[in-house]
Structure formats: structure tokens, C-alpha cells
Amino acid sequence: MKRSISVLAMLVALGMISVSYAADPMGKSGSAQTIKGEVLKVDGENYTIKDASGKEVRIHVDKTTKAQGTLKVGDKVEAETTAEGHAISIKAAK
């Protein structure tokens, strides 16, 4: 009986995690950050950007990223990213 209750509780907890993930699959709620800087390196889907403070930040850009134009090394960019470093959007900075 205790085992059945434990299993049921675990399934409910997993279900709640799945629902919260489905509601926000890219982690946009509260964890998004904006990075502005210069593209130092493009390695496949990974961009290295040097921000205003001189810090190098690596972000992941893929087909789910809203990209405006083709970006290359030396371009000034503005990217909105998740806490995990995935670019939600990236565009040339003004």
C-alpha cells in the first residue's frame, strides 16, 4: 500500500513538471537575459560574443532562434537568451 502511494505521488510530481515545461519550453519566464556585444567567433550553431564589460559569452543559435539577417564575426549584435545559453532571438545591434 505504501509503495502504491509513493509511486502515485511520484507520477503526479512528474506530471506537474511536464506541464510546467510544456507551458514554457525555452525557459523564457524570468530567466531570459539580453546580451549586447560583438561577435568574436561563429562555430556551427555556437556564437561567442564579447559584451560591453569584455566578458566572452557563448550562445547557441539554431532553427528555433528568431534571427534577423546573416551575422558574421565583427558584427555588433543583441541577443535574448535563456539561462542555459540558448538564443531566443538575435539581431544586429543599432
Secondary structure by P-SEA (a helix, b strand, c coil): caaaaaaaaaaaaaaaaaaaaaaccccccccbbbbbcccccccccbbbbbccccbbbbbbbcccccccccccccccbbbbbccccccccccccc
